[in-house]
C-alpha cells in the first residue's frame, strides 16, 4: 500500500504541509477562508530541531495500536488506511495514549480526535501535504 | 476445522474473534454471553448518560460484526461450568456445548462491600453494564441528590455522566485523593478542583459508616443526604468458572504470554485475568479495555494456530472529566521530573535508564510517544532524554531511529 514517507534531509521546515493539510481538511473552497486568521490544527506536524526538520503524520501501521486500543470502534482499518469515524468518537483520547508516533490529536473543538486519512475523505483525493511539499521531503509511495 | 467457543462478548471476546479470523477464516466460532446486547463498549455507559453517544453508536463493532466474522451467537445464555477433560461448557439452561478451543472472557463484576444499612437503601446501583446505566438513568431526576461511593475511574465517570442531570452529587472515598490508582496527590488535587467547579462535593479519607434509607453517616461524623446511591468501589474478576475447572488463579486467572491458561486448550483475557506488568515485573489485574482487546486478540491468533505473544502490558489510562483530560501510564517509581503550569501538569518517573511511568494532565499532546518508551523499555541513553522530557517528540530519537519510524513501512 502507498503510504506517506518523509526524508528529513530534504525538509526545509517551511510548514507548508501543515497549511495544505489544514486547507484540504477544512471543507472550505478557498485558502483564504480556510486559513486566514485561523489557528490551524493540521493532522501533519513539523518537528523542528537544530538544523533538522521533518513532518510527522499517521504511519498507517499494519498492526495499529490505536485501532486495537480504541474503546468505541471509531478507528478501523479500511483497505490499509487507518480510518476514523467522527460520529462514534467520544474524545476519550485512548488513541493519543496509544500512538507511538504521536500522530493522533484532539480536533479543534476538543470533543473528538483527528488524524491523517491520506486525504481519502476530502476533496483533495491524494495527500495534500505531499502535493504541496516544495522539496519532495514528503512522498506518497509503496515501500 | 475446529470449533472455537468464546464466553463473553466485550473487548477480549471481540479481540479473540478478530484474532482467530486474522488467521483462520473457516473454523466454527460460537460466542456465549449472559447479556443479550450486541457487543458494546462498557466504558461508554457514562458517555451515554452524558449525552455524548447513544446505544447505536456505542456498539463496539458494527451490526454486521457477527455475520461478517461467521460467529454463531448465544446471547442471553450463561455458562455455569467448564469440563476441561471433556472439552465442554455447560449452560444454565442445561445445554452442553462442546469445544476444541475455549476462550474465557468473563470480565469482572462490581464489588459491593458489606455496609451497615445498605439493605435499607431503596435506590442503589452499581455502574458497569448498559442495564446498570439505564436503571440509574431512570432513577434520577433534576431533584435527585446522588451519593457515589468510590472516587475511582468508574465512580468519577458516573459522576460526569449524571452531574448535569441531578440537583446534588457527592463522592466518598476512603483514599486521601481522587483516582488513587491513576494519579499522584498533586495531580489528583488539580483534577478534583476542576470537578468541584461542576458542583461535585468530595468526602475523602472517609467512608460510609452507616446508611439510612436517605442518609449516609460518614466515619468522619459528616452526614450526607441522598435519594440515589451508586456503589463504585471497585471490581472483582469473574474467575469462578475456570477456578472451579481447576485453572491456576491468583487474584485472577493466570495466563502465559500466549494468553493460554494452565488448562489445555483454554485461553483467557480481559478483566478476569492477570497480566504481567513489565513496569513492576509482576502479575496484576489490568482491567483496562485496550489490555483486554490485546489479550483477546493474542489468544485468538494462537487458538487459530498462528503465533502472537503479548508481553508488554502496562497500566495505562486516558480519561477526561468535563473536558479536562489526563493520560497516565506505567508505574510511579524512581526519579521524578515535574512540569506544572496553570492547568497543565506533567510528571515523568524514570529509573535504571528507563521511563517507568508518566502523568499528563491538561496538555496531553503526543502522550503515546512516552507510552512507547515505557512499553519498549527504551534505554534512555539511546535518546535525547533532556529533549523528550520537555515534550513528547520524535526529534529525541537518533537519526537512524527517526528514519526507521518515518521512512519505512510499519
Interface residues (C-beta under 8 A of the other chain):
Chain A: X1 X3 X5 X6 X7 X8 X47 X48 X49 X52 X54 X56 X59 X60 X61 X62 X63 X65 X68 X69 X71 X72 X73 X87 X88 X90 X91 X92 X93 X94 X95 X96 X97 X98 X99 X100 X101 X102 X104 X105 X106 X110 X111 X143
Chain B: X11 X15 X41 X43 X44 X47 X52 X53 X57 X58 X59 X60 X61 X62 X289 X290 X293 X294 X297 X316 X317 X318 X319 X320 X323 X325 X327 X329 X364 X365 X366 X367 X368 X369 X371 X372 X375 X376 X392 X393 X394 X395 X399 X402 X403 X405 X406 X407 X408 X409 X410
